[in-house]
């Protein structure tokens, strides 16, 4: 199975596999996303980045060698601004599952997230993947807007609580189909 490179870039960003020395800094960036718990109901994970680095965040039956966690840095300032976590080959061999993408709140609204997705779309198309999947909390309106704007326009399922309330949560899995013209 072909996988994204250990290092790659877009116009303004350099993305590379997480190094152990970067875990603390990346965890502090992830911690700024702790407001997400209000949308998905999960508890804050203070060791999320270390756990992903050491064990991965794998789907059922997943293998660590198909998992990647990468840092997102600006090329100009060489500053860590985000994290990308993904799994190659789930739920099908020609699928990629974006497990987590977060751009630091201080650098959001500058087009970095869209730039990462556009570059990933090209990379995955070149590698022969047919789709990218993500899971989004239904209460997370900003993320739903971001992902649909990014071309994730198919719903494969809605999972979670059946009733809506302040204490219930559900997620929607979205799919972006890749085509050969995504390479250009």
Protein Blocks (a to p, Z undefined) as FASTA:
>chain_A
ZZddfbdcdfkbccddddfklmmmmmmmmmmmmmmmmmnopacdfklmmmmmmnopadeh
iafklpccdddddfklopafbdcdddehiabfkbccdfbdcddfklgonommmmmmmmmm
mmmmmnopabdcddddfklmmlmmmmmmnopabcfbdcdjfbdcfkbccdddddddddfk
lmZZ
